[in-house]
Each structure stands twice: as C-alpha cells, then as structure tokens.
Amino acid sequence: MKNSKDGGFWINLERSDRRILIFFFFCLVVIITSIIVTGILSLQLNLVSFVFSVLAGLVVTLSITGILAFVYYYKRAIISTRKVLSWFTIFAFIFSAVANVVIYLLAQTQYFGSSTVFLFDLNAISVYSILWQFLVLFLLALFVEVDLMFEAFGLIWMLAVVEKSAVPDTLADITKITSNTSNFMSKKDKSNSRKYLMLQWLFNIPDVLDTKLLTINFEPKQRFPWKVLKTAFLWVSILGFIIAMLIVNYITSFAQISIENMLVISGLITTMTPIIVLSWFIFLKLDARIKGSINDFKLYNGLKSRTTSYTVTFGSIILLIRLALIKTDLHQLFWLFASYYPLFLISAIIFTFIYFNYFEDDVARNIVNRYRKIE
C-alpha cells in the first residue's frame, strides 16, 4: 500500500482501524500456520491444495475480523443495526415458511425418488416434524445472514482502509496529470510520466481537460441512498452474472477440480465482485469532477466505463469461446447456475448495503480531510 504524502500509512489510520488490522493479521497468521502444520502432519500438502486452503482461510479470516469491525462500526449506521437485524429475522422467517412448502411438494411428488426430503418424511408427517423443520431452516437462514454480514463487515472494512489510504493520493496525482503528460517525450522522468498516463487511462480522462481543475464536494447523508444502492446492486448483478456463467461453464467442461475447491472459488468471487463495483462509488460520493468548458467530467463515470467495458467484453468473449468449442450440457449448466447465482445475489445485496449504511460517509470524510492537507 502506498504511504500518503502527509504521513505513513499506519500513522493515518484511526485507532480502531489499527486494532482491527492487527487482529486481522494475527488471525491470518494463525490460520495459515494451522493449514501448513495440518498439511505436513497429514503428509498430503501440495501446492494446489495449499493455495485453495489459504484462500479459504482468507475468507474465514475476513469473517472473524468482521466481528471486530462490526463492534467498532455498528453505531455509525444510517439505518440502525437493530432494524437491520429485524429485517434479517423477517427474511429468515419467510424463507423457512416457503422452504417448508417446497420441501413438502418435493416429498409428495417424490422428485428425488423418495418421500423423504431434508428433515421431512411424508410417511411420518406430524405437527412436531413440520415445526422442527421450520425451526431448523429458520435458524440456518439466520446463521447464513449473520455470517454474510460479518464477512461483509470484514471485507468492506478492508476496502475502506485501502480507500482511506489510496484515494487522497490518487486525487492529488490526478491533478498533476496534465502537467506531467502534455510534453511526454521531453520529460526526463519517463517512469513518473507513465504513472500519470496510467491514471489517465484508468479513469478514462479526455486529453482536452485540465486536470488541475479537479474539485470534490462531500455532503454527509441524512437518509439512506436507496437509489445509489440500486445502481450498485445492478452493476454487481451484471458482473456477477458473467462471472457465474464462467464458473459453472468451467465446472461442466473440466472434471479435475473438486467441489470443495469450486466452493472456495465461488466464495471468493462472491466476496470480490461487490468490492470491484463499490470501489467506484467513493468518487461518486465525493462528487469528484474535472471542470470542462461545456460539461464537467466525473471520475466515477470514467472509472466505471473503463472497468465495465473490459470486464463485460473479455468475460463475454471467453464465455462464448468456451460454449462454442466445448460441448456443454445445458441442463447441467442451468442447474449449476441456478444453485450459485441466487446466493450470490443475497451476498451482493448484503455487502452493498453494509458499505453504504456503515462505511461510505466515514470513508469520504476521512478522504476529504487528508486530501485538503496534501493538495
């Protein structure tokens, strides 16, 4: 991570973020050490299984770290945490009721070749068995929701720390793009000029703009930004759809990868896709724009267009090539996709909500304060 120009990375962290970061690395070291020791003792340690185990350990570490992040950040909510937990409870209740009905229908039609599905046995039906299954499904749904919330807190907190550290310097560097790229060939420090050219490319900034005219404007939210949440969730869904299709197509094309490793990959993609999208929105929150003679150029629009154009284009090309060259069982493809994508959408909405409800205002305020010091 790049140190900020007004002090080191560690110095600029809030005390709470320092404590969480120490806890994160402590948990990560403990988990990775446990994986290595277990692999050595079992004599089954190889590179592939080690990599997947470490990735799984990273997801677990983020979930554990999310508990501590929740303790420090839950009072910063726009919508109270108590209300959020009540929503979780209502959703778990609805899920359990619907799942009970579906399980009953599956058992009655013997869809899986048996009259017994999950904890439900059509031949031994009773009020007790129905209530018991309802309770188990309710607690299971509630557990998954809370686990996803803690995982979201861990990952969103990590994104917040990176944004607090990197965005102020990035904004300061953007203001210098014009002066460092207008006469590129005459510059002695070409590597420095390449850095500014990369920033210009990443944010898709037109050459005709004078980047010294960059402005930001931060206003704390009084209400939850539902409209922005819908936009973010839409983009996460689109990118997640492409990635999900690539995942399930890979499963149907190659049998070498185990289900356990596939679950690890799916879990990582479930967590990382929202992060890619949410990283755009801090520039929307800051209303970061470069003044133009006719229209202002918003950094949010530039970063979004660059990211989506490459992700959607290359993802679609790879998917079409795989479908064209490799024989695919469309029925299996559909059911694998149907089993993955709904959980992805649930994870995406939780991750997106956690970012806007608990972190965005705090991150934007921190960035503005530091940017004013170094601009």
Contacts in CASP RR format, 6 or more apart in sequence:
PFRMAT RR
TARGET T0000
AUTHOR 0000-0000-0000
METHOD contacts of the structure
MODEL  1
MKNSKDGGFWINLERSDRRILIFFFFCLVVIITSIIVTGILSLQLNLVSF
VFSVLAGLVVTLSITGILAFVYYYKRAIISTRKVLSWFTIFAFIFSAVAN
VVIYLLAQTQYFGSSTVFLFDLNAISVYSILWQFLVLFLLALFVEVDLMF
EAFGLIWMLAVVEKSAVPDTLADITKITSNTSNFMSKKDKSNSRKYLMLQ
WLFNIPDVLDTKLLTINFEPKQRFPWKVLKTAFLWVSILGFIIAMLIVNY
ITSFAQISIENMLVISGLITTMTPIIVLSWFIFLKLDARIKGSINDFKLY
NGLKSRTTSYTVTFGSIILLIRLALIKTDLHQLFWLFASYYPLFLISAII
FTFIYFNYFEDDVARNIVNRYRKIE
1 9 0 8 1.000
1 162 0 8 1.000
1 165 0 8 1.000
1 166 0 8 1.000
2 9 0 8 1.000
2 165 0 8 1.000
2 166 0 8 1.000
2 169 0 8 1.000
3 9 0 8 1.000
3 165 0 8 1.000
4 12 0 8 1.000
4 165 0 8 1.000
4 168 0 8 1.000
4 169 0 8 1.000
4 370 0 8 1.000
4 374 0 8 1.000
5 169 0 8 1.000
5 172 0 8 1.000
5 374 0 8 1.000
6 12 0 8 1.000
6 370 0 8 1.000
6 373 0 8 1.000
6 374 0 8 1.000
9 165 0 8 1.000
10 18 0 8 1.000
12 164 0 8 1.000
12 165 0 8 1.000
12 370 0 8 1.000
13 21 0 8 1.000
13 161 0 8 1.000
13 164 0 8 1.000
13 165 0 8 1.000
14 366 0 8 1.000
16 72 0 8 1.000
16 73 0 8 1.000
17 157 0 8 1.000
17 161 0 8 1.000
17 164 0 8 1.000
19 68 0 8 1.000
19 72 0 8 1.000
20 65 0 8 1.000
20 68 0 8 1.000
20 69 0 8 1.000
20 72 0 8 1.000
20 157 0 8 1.000
21 161 0 8 1.000
23 65 0 8 1.000
23 68 0 8 1.000
24 61 0 8 1.000
24 62 0 8 1.000
24 65 0 8 1.000
24 158 0 8 1.000
27 61 0 8 1.000
27 64 0 8 1.000
27 65 0 8 1.000
28 57 0 8 1.000
28 58 0 8 1.000
28 61 0 8 1.000
31 57 0 8 1.000
31 60 0 8 1.000
31 61 0 8 1.000
32 54 0 8 1.000
32 57 0 8 1.000
35 50 0 8 1.000
35 53 0 8 1.000
35 54 0 8 1.000
35 57 0 8 1.000
36 45 0 8 1.000
36 50 0 8 1.000
39 45 0 8 1.000
39 50 0 8 1.000
48 261 0 8 1.000
52 260 0 8 1.000
52 261 0 8 1.000
52 264 0 8 1.000
55 264 0 8 1.000
55 265 0 8 1.000
55 268 0 8 1.000
56 264 0 8 1.000
58 268 0 8 1.000
59 151 0 8 1.000
59 264 0 8 1.000
59 267 0 8 1.000
59 268 0 8 1.000
59 271 0 8 1.000
62 151 0 8 1.000
62 154 0 8 1.000
62 155 0 8 1.000
62 158 0 8 1.000
62 271 0 8 1.000
63 147 0 8 1.000
63 150 0 8 1.000
63 151 0 8 1.000
63 154 0 8 1.000
64 150 0 8 1.000
65 153 0 8 1.000
65 154 0 8 1.000
65 157 0 8 1.000
65 158 0 8 1.000
66 150 0 8 1.000
66 151 0 8 1.000
66 152 0 8 1.000
66 153 0 8 1.000
66 154 0 8 1.000
66 157 0 8 1.000
67 150 0 8 1.000
67 153 0 8 1.000
69 153 0 8 1.000
69 154 0 8 1.000
69 156 0 8 1.000
69 157 0 8 1.000
70 149 0 8 1.000
70 150 0 8 1.000
70 153 0 8 1.000
73 153 0 8 1.000
73 157 0 8 1.000
73 358 0 8 1.000
73 359 0 8 1.000
73 362 0 8 1.000
74 81 0 8 1.000
74 358 0 8 1.000
75 81 0 8 1.000
76 358 0 8 1.000
76 359 0 8 1.000
76 361 0 8 1.000
76 362 0 8 1.000
77 84 0 8 1.000
77 357 0 8 1.000
77 358 0 8 1.000
78 221 0 8 1.000
78 223 0 8 1.000
78 224 0 8 1.000
78 356 0 8 1.000
78 357 0 8 1.000
78 361 0 8 1.000
79 224 0 8 1.000
79 357 0 8 1.000
84 353 0 8 1.000
84 357 0 8 1.000
88 142 0 8 1.000
88 145 0 8 1.000
88 146 0 8 1.000
88 149 0 8 1.000
89 142 0 8 1.000
91 141 0 8 1.000
91 145 0 8 1.000
92 138 0 8 1.000
92 139 0 8 1.000
92 141 0 8 1.000
92 142 0 8 1.000
92 145 0 8 1.000
93 138 0 8 1.000
95 137 0 8 1.000
95 138 0 8 1.000
95 141 0 8 1.000
96 134 0 8 1.000
96 135 0 8 1.000
96 137 0 8 1.000
96 138 0 8 1.000
96 141 0 8 1.000
97 134 0 8 1.000
99 137 0 8 1.000
100 120 0 8 1.000
100 130 0 8 1.000
100 133 0 8 1.000
100 134 0 8 1.000
100 137 0 8 1.000
103 117 0 8 1.000
103 118 0 8 1.000
103 120 0 8 1.000
103 133 0 8 1.000
104 120 0 8 1.000
104 122 0 8 1.000
106 112 0 8 1.000
106 117 0 8 1.000
107 114 0 8 1.000
107 115 0 8 1.000
107 116 0 8 1.000
107 117 0 8 1.000
107 120 0 8 1.000
107 121 0 8 1.000
107 122 0 8 1.000
108 115 0 8 1.000
108 122 0 8 1.000
111 117 0 8 1.000
115 121 0 8 1.000
115 122 0 8 1.000
115 123 0 8 1.000
116 122 0 8 1.000
116 123 0 8 1.000
118 133 0 8 1.000
119 129 0 8 1.000
119 132 0 8 1.000
119 133 0 8 1.000
119 136 0 8 1.000
120 129 0 8 1.000
120 130 0 8 1.000
120 133 0 8 1.000
121 129 0 8 1.000
145 350 0 8 1.000
148 346 0 8 1.000
148 347 0 8 1.000
148 350 0 8 1.000
148 351 0 8 1.000
149 350 0 8 1.000
149 354 0 8 1.000
151 271 0 8 1.000
152 347 0 8 1.000
152 350 0 8 1.000
152 351 0 8 1.000
152 354 0 8 1.000
152 355 0 8 1.000
153 354 0 8 1.000
153 358 0 8 1.000
155 271 0 8 1.000
155 275 0 8 1.000
155 351 0 8 1.000
156 275 0 8 1.000
156 278 0 8 1.000
156 351 0 8 1.000
156 354 0 8 1.000
156 355 0 8 1.000
156 358 0 8 1.000
156 359 0 8 1.000
157 359 0 8 1.000
159 275 0 8 1.000
159 278 0 8 1.000
159 279 0 8 1.000
159 355 0 8 1.000
159 359 0 8 1.000
160 359 0 8 1.000
160 362 0 8 1.000
160 363 0 8 1.000
163 279 0 8 1.000
163 282 0 8 1.000
163 363 0 8 1.000
163 367 0 8 1.000
164 363 0 8 1.000
164 366 0 8 1.000
164 367 0 8 1.000
164 370 0 8 1.000
167 282 0 8 1.000
167 283 0 8 1.000
167 286 0 8 1.000
167 367 0 8 1.000
167 371 0 8 1.000
168 367 0 8 1.000
168 370 0 8 1.000
168 371 0 8 1.000
168 374 0 8 1.000
169 374 0 8 1.000
170 199 0 8 1.000
171 214 0 8 1.000
171 216 0 8 1.000
171 286 0 8 1.000
171 288 0 8 1.000
171 367 0 8 1.000
171 371 0 8 1.000
171 375 0 8 1.000
172 371 0 8 1.000
172 374 0 8 1.000
172 375 0 8 1.000
173 195 0 8 1.000
173 196 0 8 1.000
173 199 0 8 1.000
174 199 0 8 1.000
174 203 0 8 1.000
174 205 0 8 1.000
174 211 0 8 1.000
174 214 0 8 1.000
174 290 0 8 1.000
174 299 0 8 1.000
175 211 0 8 1.000
175 212 0 8 1.000
175 214 0 8 1.000
175 375 0 8 1.000
176 196 0 8 1.000
176 211 0 8 1.000
176 212 0 8 1.000
177 196 0 8 1.000
177 197 0 8 1.000
177 199 0 8 1.000
177 200 0 8 1.000
177 205 0 8 1.000
177 211 0 8 1.000
178 209 0 8 1.000
178 210 0 8 1.000
178 211 0 8 1.000
178 212 0 8 1.000
179 212 0 8 1.000
180 187 0 8 1.000
180 192 0 8 1.000
180 193 0 8 1.000
180 196 0 8 1.000
181 193 0 8 1.000
181 196 0 8 1.000
181 197 0 8 1.000
181 200 0 8 1.000
184 190 0 8 1.000
184 193 0 8 1.000
184 197 0 8 1.000
187 193 0 8 1.000
199 205 0 8 1.000
200 207 0 8 1.000
200 211 0 8 1.000
201 306 0 8 1.000
202 303 0 8 1.000
202 306 0 8 1.000
203 299 0 8 1.000
203 302 0 8 1.000
203 303 0 8 1.000
203 306 0 8 1.000
204 301 0 8 1.000
204 302 0 8 1.000
204 303 0 8 1.000
204 305 0 8 1.000
204 306 0 8 1.000
205 211 0 8 1.000
205 290 0 8 1.000
205 297 0 8 1.000
205 299 0 8 1.000
205 302 0 8 1.000
206 297 0 8 1.000
209 290 0 8 1.000
209 291 0 8 1.000
209 292 0 8 1.000
209 297 0 8 1.000
210 290 0 8 1.000
210 291 0 8 1.000
210 292 0 8 1.000
211 290 0 8 1.000
213 290 0 8 1.000
213 291 0 8 1.000
213 292 0 8 1.000
214 288 0 8 1.000
214 289 0 8 1.000
214 290 0 8 1.000
214 291 0 8 1.000
214 299 0 8 1.000
215 287 0 8 1.000
215 288 0 8 1.000
215 289 0 8 1.000
215 290 0 8 1.000
215 291 0 8 1.000
216 286 0 8 1.000
216 287 0 8 1.000
216 288 0 8 1.000
216 368 0 8 1.000
216 371 0 8 1.000
217 286 0 8 1.000
217 287 0 8 1.000
218 285 0 8 1.000
218 286 0 8 1.000
218 287 0 8 1.000
218 364 0 8 1.000
218 365 0 8 1.000
218 367 0 8 1.000
218 368 0 8 1.000
220 361 0 8 1.000
220 365 0 8 1.000
221 360 0 8 1.000
221 361 0 8 1.000
224 356 0 8 1.000
224 357 0 8 1.000
225 356 0 8 1.000
228 281 0 8 1.000
228 284 0 8 1.000
228 356 0 8 1.000
229 352 0 8 1.000
229 353 0 8 1.000
229 356 0 8 1.000
232 277 0 8 1.000
232 278 0 8 1.000
232 281 0 8 1.000
232 352 0 8 1.000
232 355 0 8 1.000
232 356 0 8 1.000
233 348 0 8 1.000
233 349 0 8 1.000
233 352 0 8 1.000
235 277 0 8 1.000
235 304 0 8 1.000
235 308 0 8 1.000
236 273 0 8 1.000
236 274 0 8 1.000
236 277 0 8 1.000
236 348 0 8 1.000
236 351 0 8 1.000
236 352 0 8 1.000
237 345 0 8 1.000
237 348 0 8 1.000
238 308 0 8 1.000
238 312 0 8 1.000
239 273 0 8 1.000
239 276 0 8 1.000
239 277 0 8 1.000
239 308 0 8 1.000
239 311 0 8 1.000
239 312 0 8 1.000
240 269 0 8 1.000
240 273 0 8 1.000
240 341 0 8 1.000
240 344 0 8 1.000
240 348 0 8 1.000
241 341 0 8 1.000
242 311 0 8 1.000
242 312 0 8 1.000
242 315 0 8 1.000
242 316 0 8 1.000
242 319 0 8 1.000
243 269 0 8 1.000
243 273 0 8 1.000
243 315 0 8 1.000
244 269 0 8 1.000
244 337 0 8 1.000
244 340 0 8 1.000
244 341 0 8 1.000
244 344 0 8 1.000
245 319 0 8 1.000
245 337 0 8 1.000
246 315 0 8 1.000
246 318 0 8 1.000
246 319 0 8 1.000
246 322 0 8 1.000
247 262 0 8 1.000
247 265 0 8 1.000
247 266 0 8 1.000
247 269 0 8 1.000
247 340 0 8 1.000
248 333 0 8 1.000
248 336 0 8 1.000
248 337 0 8 1.000
248 340 0 8 1.000
249 319 0 8 1.000
249 322 0 8 1.000
249 323 0 8 1.000
249 326 0 8 1.000
249 328 0 8 1.000
249 333 0 8 1.000
250 257 0 8 1.000
250 322 0 8 1.000
251 257 0 8 1.000
251 262 0 8 1.000
251 336 0 8 1.000
252 328 0 8 1.000
252 329 0 8 1.000
252 332 0 8 1.000
252 333 0 8 1.000
252 336 0 8 1.000
253 322 0 8 1.000
253 326 0 8 1.000
253 328 0 8 1.000
266 340 0 8 1.000
266 344 0 8 1.000
269 344 0 8 1.000
270 343 0 8 1.000
270 344 0 8 1.000
270 347 0 8 1.000
270 348 0 8 1.000
271 347 0 8 1.000
271 351 0 8 1.000
273 344 0 8 1.000
273 348 0 8 1.000
274 347 0 8 1.000
274 348 0 8 1.000
274 351 0 8 1.000
274 352 0 8 1.000
274 355 0 8 1.000
275 351 0 8 1.000
276 307 0 8 1.000
276 311 0 8 1.000
277 352 0 8 1.000
278 351 0 8 1.000
278 352 0 8 1.000
278 355 0 8 1.000
279 303 0 8 1.000
280 300 0 8 1.000
280 303 0 8 1.000
280 304 0 8 1.000
280 307 0 8 1.000
281 300 0 8 1.000
281 355 0 8 1.000
281 356 0 8 1.000
281 360 0 8 1.000
282 360 0 8 1.000
282 363 0 8 1.000
282 364 0 8 1.000
282 367 0 8 1.000
283 298 0 8 1.000
283 299 0 8 1.000
283 300 0 8 1.000
283 303 0 8 1.000
284 298 0 8 1.000
284 300 0 8 1.000
285 360 0 8 1.000
285 361 0 8 1.000
285 363 0 8 1.000
285 364 0 8 1.000
286 364 0 8 1.000
286 367 0 8 1.000
286 368 0 8 1.000
287 298 0 8 1.000
288 298 0 8 1.000
288 299 0 8 1.000
288 300 0 8 1.000
289 296 0 8 1.000
289 297 0 8 1.000
289 298 0 8 1.000
289 299 0 8 1.000
290 296 0 8 1.000
290 297 0 8 1.000
290 299 0 8 1.000
322 328 0 8 1.000
END
